[in-house]
Amino acid sequence: MPELTASTREAARRLGVSDTAIHKAERAGRIAREPDGQWDIDKTRRRLTETADPARSPLASGAGADGTPFARLKVAQLALKVEAQRLSLDETKRRLLDVAEANAALDEIGSTMRDALLNWPARVSGLIAAEISVDPHLLQTILQSHINDLLTEAADRFDPAGLGGDRSPQP
């Protein structure tokens, strides 16, 4: 049978805390009276222990304090602060990239390479044709066809249909 008392002072005495601590915890919503207005000592002790700051509460000290929800919350809060500091340091040291800037840079590099490849047959077909004694226009047409095939294959490898690109699959 639970140990009950109607008196806040008596509950505080049994728990080993001040009645002011009981009042503050009740106002903060950390503990509550039973529906009949009495204090269940065991339930109140358990709730105070779970929600107590180990550095301030005599109930939270001891071997089991590390497993309380408050202690786990403090550890999680510390971990978040450390992660935020790490990200801030990485940003300061320029180890982080803005996704939009990186995508823009990659698009610029890709466009430059594509344009260079597309213009290459027109620039070199005359020289190559003279070396091997073939028609320059025919050689340029063949080179452009192979370059277009290469670029199409590369585009399919780097941006397959259905992965967010605006290209639709060709039948």
C-alpha positions, 0 to 999 in steps of 0.5 A: 500500500502506498505511503500517503500524507496530506501534509506538504511539510510531512511529505518534505520531511519524509523525502528529506527536502524542504517544503519550499522545494516541494512547492516549487516542484509542484508549481513547475509541474514536476510533481503532483498530488494524488486526486484525493489531495494527498502526497504519495511519497514513493511516487513523489520521490521517484518523480523528483529524482527523475526530474532533478538537477543532480548538481542541486538536488540531494535526491539526485545524488548517488549511483542512479543519478546518471540514468535519470531523464534530467541527466540524459537531457543534460548529456544530450544538451552538452552533445548538441553544444559540442556539435554546434561548436564543431560545425562553427569551427568547420565553417570558420576553417572553410571546411563546409561548402554551401550546397547551392554554391557547390552545385553552381560551380559544378554546373559551370565546370560541366558546361565549360567541359561540354562546350570545349568538347562540342567545339573540338571537332570543328577546330581539329578536323581540318588538321587531322584530315590533312594528316590522313588525307580524308575529307575534312567535312566528313571527318568533322561530322564523324567526330561530332557524332562520337562526341555527342554519343560520349556526352549523352552517355556521360549525362546518363551516368551522372544524371540518370532519369528519375533522380531529380533531373528534368530530363525524361526517359527517351523511348 
